[in-house]
Amino acid sequence: MSIHNHPSLKSVRRVIISCERCPRLRVYCRRIATQKKLEFRDWKYWGRPVPGFGDSEARLMVVGLAPAAHGGNRTGRVFTGDSSGDWLYEALHRFGFASRPTAVSRHDGLVLRDCYVNAAARCAPPDNKPTPDELRRCRPYLEAEIDLLRRVRVVVALGRVAFDSWLKASGWWEKLPPAGRPRFAHGTETRLPDGTILIGSFHPSRRNTNTGLLTRPMWHGIFRRARRLLGPEPERRARKRRAGRGTMPGDEGERRPWPLNGST
């Protein structure tokens, strides 16, 4: 079955986890999963491609670059268990998109509200640098998520690679003339012809945050703007969430959000 023919995010998730399209990345992720970082020596690393995570009716999409070797590649959830995730989920919680400000494992109970997080590449790459061919081979997964997440109105792209990857996966890279394509810069905001708003942001990597290229006020400003553009969560959705609907039993017996908004 073509990735574009999958009927649900849950189906896309299964295909992503089993993907073997990029041999270099699969070898690297498996090696990191056995040659663990000392502080995580007691962890059983995920070591597989990392699917997207969040609300299937999201109006906000956050696109990153790729899982971190000892972050998502360890925990099995995007932006979970590393400093970039600390920045991301703190901001999402601050502006009402996440149930808690921290993300430490895919079993930590974190729930995203009106938000879906994914990445341009689903495997951790050496030196955090996927090749152009690896990004191209991974793009159908982002395309499938874009197709299924029909309510998305605001996209926050973290870094130039994520920014351009979303434009290509959404089709706007080809639809727009080169001179009319949005150009990445921190804080740039573009309303596309279908009404979707694309916002660029520096990635919250240690390099960017430790050097002051990205500060907390700059970072919070991005998500404050996303919240302002979207407005509050629709009351119908809020009532449904408060009533506890939209959950499914997890593998360990707890209640988890349906279809993807929780642990594996």
C-alpha angles and dihedrals in degrees: 000000000000115000088238092059096060111121099213146020088250089061092048089050092057092051093048093051092052096044119131099169096122113050095186092055095044092052091048095048093048091048092051089049090061100033092057129188108260095242090055098043092122093054124099100224119225092222095180135097111293118231128212121275135210150050117352089212095047122152092191123062122189115197121196133181106251142313117286117247093240095024118052092004087059101038101033094231127097116257091003125133100013139086094259089057090049088059095042101049093041088058094043090051092046091056098041102261099109134047094223137019098234136060118196106151140358088255097056097102096246112159125189118216120207089343137100124192125201140142143236090241124031099202126067107254126210110265088003089280118122113190121245090252091052091051090049093050091049096046097089089069092056089045090053093050092049089051093050097042094071096162096061111125103161127043122192110197116197108214135348096283092053090044094053092040091057091048090052095044092048092050096242093112089067098033095055123065113248092253090052098051116112113255122219122249132138109276096010113149124196128180108210123212093264091053097256112140117219117201123189123213137172110256113255092237119149089250092057098040098041093050094047094243085124118033130185093253090051091048096046089048091063094055094039086058092047090052092047092050093049099037120209124331109280110265092232090058093045092052091049091050093047090050090056096240123144096050133121133197113269126225090259094047101259124121115263133183116262128274110352108342101114143020127339 
